[in-house]
Amino acid sequence: MSRTATRTARAVHQVARPAGLPTAEQFAFVADELPPPAEGEALVENAYLSVDPYMLGSMAGGEGGYELNAPLEGRAVGRVVESRSAALPVGTAVIHRQGWRTHAVLRREEVRVLPDLPGVPLSAFLGVLGGTGLSAYVGLTRIARLAPGEDVFVSAAAGGVGTAAGQLARLLGARRVIGSAGSPAKTAFLTERLGFDAAFDYHDGPVADLLAAAAPDGIDVYLDNVGGDHLAAAIGSMRDFGRIAWCGAIAQYATTPPAAPHNLFELVGRSIRLEGFLVRNHLDAQEELYELLAPHLRSGRVISPETVLDGFDRTVDAFLGVLGGANTGKMLVRL
Amino acid sequence: MSRTATRTARAVHQVARPAGLPTAEQFAFVADELPPPAEGEALVENAYLSVDPYMLGSMAGGEGGYELNAPLEGRAVGRVVESRSAALPVGTAVIHRQGWRTHAVLRREEVRVLPDLPGVPLSAFLGVLGGTGLSAYVGLTRIARLAPGEDVFVSAAAGGVGTAAGQLARLLGARRVIGSAGSPAKTAFLTERLGFDAAFDYHDGPVADLLAAAAPDGIDVYLDNVGGDHLAAAIGSMRDFGRIAWCGAIAQYATTPPAAPHNLFELVGRSIRLEGFLVRNHLDAQEELYELLAPHLRSGRVISPETVLDGFDRTVDAFLGVLGGANTGKMLVRL
């Protein structure tokens, strides 16, 4: 397509660094004229933006932190609307990291071209088929090495990673899948919609007691999204040779230092493995996940739960919401 | 051999439960008449007794705890001196769990018959070829999966597991081996006799600083014998994808609850694995260890360092000594 005029695009800038949890005042919506794509570039119109707790770390600044007064970054899916790249024809669906804005100018090496999976909505690539689903998949398979017949506990189970983890654990042959979440509506969602065998609201008492009641025979695998009390409870309920895949700690992103579990030493006596991981080191598992999930997404056996806020103006609200646990499933902004 | 008369044997009994570290008054030396072996039994005269920190846990009582006013138990090596078991002819060298006594009456299934390894002393089967050596071997291979060219840190490095670990790490192709110990004499022993590349005395400052100075480029593998500050220091110095094999915590056997490392959350960001293990779940690796070490023990490239107290009367002293760090290498009693 030939060169066209500039186009007005909008972006969210960070204008101040958060100390602890961020506030809306630390962000600004800025309109700018985007130049037309140069040779080798394509203009992508974003369709869905992902807002994720990990971004808080980059907002605090330091090495690898976000620049102030520049568009923030985050995962987004969209379609090419103008192109000077033969590898990215108009209409191509892509996922990329220039979120928090309405449009992005991108080169082939900056995007992942999304496969055509009939019956699978584009937003699923930011959910169960995206980084959160991949975190759950890698955590259960490569890190925890879940075996059929084992019992799995998932914290933050109504969140993006958690909803994927519960459904994936089932597909991978888990015997019982137990989840924790932050409200009765969420725990009902887990057991009624996602096939969890048990779920508890962590406000209802000490987490160790709630987990022991939900999994009286113990657990083999724990996918940790939360740290703190949940990690200690999981250690307490772990069987011999249990594995904990630790992929982040929402409750602790904004606090330093995070509390370590008082019962960590139990890892020795019961031969438990606690392993941290970052999904970015396992992107080679992405195709495997598409292949595993596509038929189940089509049949409806697996869903990609989303909390969608409509309109680019809601981007900051969505981010503050996910930090506060306002989402069920992946928190997304639809443009 | 035909039935003979009873024989006077001596044993150490526990007469009171320790609250925290034990004292000599909680033990008693008791002489008893041992009946001659019955059909299928052999009388073993113990040659060396092993005293180990883990025994403190069983002394505290509870499930699996030692009975009061009965012979204590622990690993020992000895030779059959009288036998009514065809599988255990007189002269057979065995390792077994009826230590803390001069003689033991045993059945075939209660002992491991020791191989004849010319040039290897019997005491080595309680040291580098025994449970401590096996702990080090399993920790480095099966748990930490040490790869050639990696850097290894060992705490309590002058102890039984530590001295084995340092030498095994070298045999397994480690690039640098760093140890911590509790005195200048011990650190000198590590670098001068055992081939450690660096060693520090943990009394000389914060362990995190001492380790960072000894391993300025970080470490890939940590074999933890200690917990506490050492574990936190090792986490702080770990490279991406580092592994911690956690086989016990001497400093913490007598305290509840043990302190967890303040920086545990770093496991996530650097994809670190922390895995507890018990050597008793890996006894099938024993023959592999004999095979690996026998030629090096004969050539002197590997030694089985021992602190030996002479005489059965020193058994309690030896145990209190190993809890207090009085040993270099395996603490043994020679009868």
HADDOCK unambig.tbl for C-alpha pairs under 7 A between the chains (distance, minus, plus):
assign (segid A and resid 246 and name CA) (segid B and resid 268 and name CA) 6.23 0.50 0.50
assign (segid A and resid 247 and name CA) (segid B and resid 268 and name CA) 6.10 0.50 0.50
assign (segid A and resid 248 and name CA) (segid B and resid 268 and name CA) 6.41 0.50 0.50
assign (segid A and resid 257 and name CA) (segid B and resid 262 and name CA) 6.70 0.50 0.50
assign (segid A and resid 258 and name CA) (segid B and resid 265 and name CA) 6.90 0.50 0.50
assign (segid A and resid 259 and name CA) (segid B and resid 262 and name CA) 6.79 0.50 0.50
assign (segid A and resid 260 and name CA) (segid B and resid 260 and name CA) 5.65 0.50 0.50
assign (segid A and resid 260 and name CA) (segid B and resid 261 and name CA) 6.47 0.50 0.50
assign (segid A and resid 260 and name CA) (segid B and resid 262 and name CA) 6.08 0.50 0.50
assign (segid A and resid 260 and name CA) (segid B and resid 264 and name CA) 6.17 0.50 0.50
assign (segid A and resid 261 and name CA) (segid B and resid 260 and name CA) 6.47 0.50 0.50
assign (segid A and resid 262 and name CA) (segid B and resid 257 and name CA) 6.72 0.50 0.50
assign (segid A and resid 262 and name CA) (segid B and resid 259 and name CA) 6.74 0.50 0.50
assign (segid A and resid 262 and name CA) (segid B and resid 260 and name CA) 6.07 0.50 0.50
assign (segid A and resid 264 and name CA) (segid B and resid 260 and name CA) 6.16 0.50 0.50
assign (segid A and resid 265 and name CA) (segid B and resid 258 and name CA) 6.93 0.50 0.50
assign (segid A and resid 267 and name CA) (segid B and resid 275 and name CA) 6.79 0.50 0.50
assign (segid A and resid 267 and name CA) (segid B and resid 276 and name CA) 4.90 0.50 0.50
assign (segid A and resid 268 and name CA) (segid B and resid 246 and name CA) 6.22 0.50 0.50
assign (segid A and resid 268 and name CA) (segid B and resid 247 and name CA) 6.09 0.50 0.50
assign (segid A and resid 268 and name CA) (segid B and resid 248 and name CA) 6.38 0.50 0.50
assign (segid A and resid 268 and name CA) (segid B and resid 276 and name CA) 3.82 0.50 0.50
assign (segid A and resid 268 and name CA) (segid B and resid 277 and name CA) 5.24 0.50 0.50
assign (segid A and resid 268 and name CA) (segid B and resid 278 and name CA) 6.80 0.50 0.50
assign (segid A and resid 269 and name CA) (segid B and resid 277 and name CA) 6.89 0.50 0.50
assign (segid A and resid 269 and name CA) (segid B and resid 278 and name CA) 6.69 0.50 0.50
assign (segid A and resid 271 and name CA) (segid B and resid 275 and name CA) 6.77 0.50 0.50
assign (segid A and resid 271 and name CA) (segid B and resid 276 and name CA) 4.52 0.50 0.50
assign (segid A and resid 271 and name CA) (segid B and resid 277 and name CA) 4.27 0.50 0.50
assign (segid A and resid 271 and name CA) (segid B and resid 278 and name CA) 6.44 0.50 0.50
assign (segid A and resid 272 and name CA) (segid B and resid 275 and name CA) 5.84 0.50 0.50
assign (segid A and resid 272 and name CA) (segid B and resid 276 and name CA) 5.41 0.50 0.50
assign (segid A and resid 273 and name CA) (segid B and resid 274 and name CA) 5.88 0.50 0.50
assign (segid A and resid 273 and name CA) (segid B and resid 275 and name CA) 4.14 0.50 0.50
assign (segid A and resid 273 and name CA) (segid B and resid 276 and name CA) 6.26 0.50 0.50
assign (segid A and resid 274 and name CA) (segid B and resid 273 and name CA) 5.89 0.50 0.50
assign (segid A and resid 274 and name CA) (segid B and resid 274 and name CA) 5.12 0.50 0.50
assign (segid A and resid 274 and name CA) (segid B and resid 275 and name CA) 6.01 0.50 0.50
assign (segid A and resid 275 and name CA) (segid B and resid 267 and name CA) 6.78 0.50 0.50
assign (segid A and resid 275 and name CA) (segid B and resid 271 and name CA) 6.80 0.50 0.50
assign (segid A and resid 275 and name CA) (segid B and resid 272 and name CA) 5.84 0.50 0.50
assign (segid A and resid 275 and name CA) (segid B and resid 273 and name CA) 4.15 0.50 0.50
assign (segid A and resid 275 and name CA) (segid B and resid 274 and name CA) 6.00 0.50 0.50
assign (segid A and resid 276 and name CA) (segid B and resid 267 and name CA) 4.87 0.50 0.50
assign (segid A and resid 276 and name CA) (segid B and resid 268 and name CA) 3.81 0.50 0.50
assign (segid A and resid 276 and name CA) (segid B and resid 271 and name CA) 4.52 0.50 0.50
assign (segid A and resid 276 and name CA) (segid B and resid 272 and name CA) 5.38 0.50 0.50
assign (segid A and resid 276 and name CA) (segid B and resid 273 and name CA) 6.25 0.50 0.50
assign (segid A and resid 277 and name CA) (segid B and resid 268 and name CA) 5.24 0.50 0.50
assign (segid A and resid 277 and name CA) (segid B and resid 269 and name CA) 6.90 0.50 0.50
assign (segid A and resid 277 and name CA) (segid B and resid 271 and name CA) 4.29 0.50 0.50
assign (segid A and resid 278 and name CA) (segid B and resid 268 and name CA) 6.80 0.50 0.50
assign (segid A and resid 278 and name CA) (segid B and resid 269 and name CA) 6.70 0.50 0.50
assign (segid A and resid 278 and name CA) (segid B and resid 271 and name CA) 6.46 0.50 0.50
